[in-house]
């Protein structure tokens, strides 16, 4: 779910200001970067 570990009020503030998608996209990019760096080391 979006905003795991963040207070509900903070998440709602991000949603109202339209910045929630920035957090979600940033998290996705960090995950992809981690996979690109970490997984080649497994082989």
N, C-alpha and C positions, 0 to 999 in steps of 0.2 A: 504494500500500500504506500501511497505517497506520504512523506513526512513522518515515517516511523521514528519515534524518539523525540519528536518535536511536540510542544504543547498545542492542543487543538486551537486555542485562540491565535497562536502565531500562524498556524497553517491557514486559518480562515482569513487572517490579515493578508497573507501572501495571495490567497485566492481572490480577494476583493480588489487588490491592487494590480492583479494580472501578472504577478511575478512568480507564481507557483510553477509555471512551465519552465522558467529559467532554472529553478532548482532541480526539476525532474530531468531536463536535458543535461545539466551539468553532471548529475549522478550517473546518467547513462553513459556519457562520454568517459567518465572516470572508470566505470566498469569495463568498457571496451578497451581502454588503455591498459588496464590491469591484465586483461586477457591476452592482449598482444605482447606484453612484456613477460608475463608469468608462464603461459602455456608452452611457448617454444623451449623453455628451460626444462620441461618435463621429458622431452624426447632426446 
